[in-house]
Amino acid sequence: MTNEGIASLVYLLVALVIFGGAAAAASRQAKSVGAKGPGVVISLLAWIAVIALVTALYAGAQFWSAALSMLR
């Protein structure tokens, strides 16, 4: 595994710890106040979907920029 692969794995693990901690804290707070709503898991999935969409758009823009630069 290269250094870039190890760095990506470490970032992924840190992100999982942060999202897991946020989900646990939100769940505890929602239970304490009796909140109604879509739920913690659905909210986290929505945020992950938004982040994935932005990442895909950015990667797509880079790809098409590189592809179009070959035509110049």
N, C-alpha and C positions, 0 to 999 in steps of 0.2 A: 504494500500500500504506500502510495506517495505521500509527501507532506501535505499536499492539497487535499487528498482524500481523508487524511487524519484530521485536518483542520475542519473539513466539512462535517465529519462525524462528531467532533467535539461541539460544533455549533448546533447540530441537530439535537444532541443530548441536552445541551443547555436550554434550547428552545422547548424541549419536552418537559424539562423540570419547571420552567417558567409557566408554561401553559397548564401543567398539572397543578402547580401551586395556586395559580389564579382560579382554576376550576374548583379546587377544594375550598378556597377562601370564599368564593362567590356562593358556593353551595351552603356553607355554614351561615353566611349572612342572610341568604334567602330564607333558610329554615327559621332563623331567629326572628325575622319580621313577618313571616307568613306571606311572602311575596307570591304573586301569581305572574305567569308569563310563559315564554317559550321554554324556559329551562336553561340550565347552565350548559349542558352538552350541545344543545341546538345553537345557542349563542356562540360557543366556541367554534362549532363547525361553520357557522356563517362567517366569522372572522377569518378562519383558515381559508375558506373559499374566496374571500375578498383578497387576501394576501396572495393566494395562488393565481388569481386572475391578473393582478398587477404584475406578478413575476412572469407569467406567461406573455403578457403584453410587452414587457421589457425585453424578454428573450427573443420574442418575435421581431421586435424593432431592430435589435442587434443583428439578427439573422438576415432580415431583408436589407438592412443597411450594407452588410458585407456582400450580399448577393448582388445588389445593385452597383456597388463600387467596382465589381469585376467587369461590368459592362462599359465602364468609362474608358 
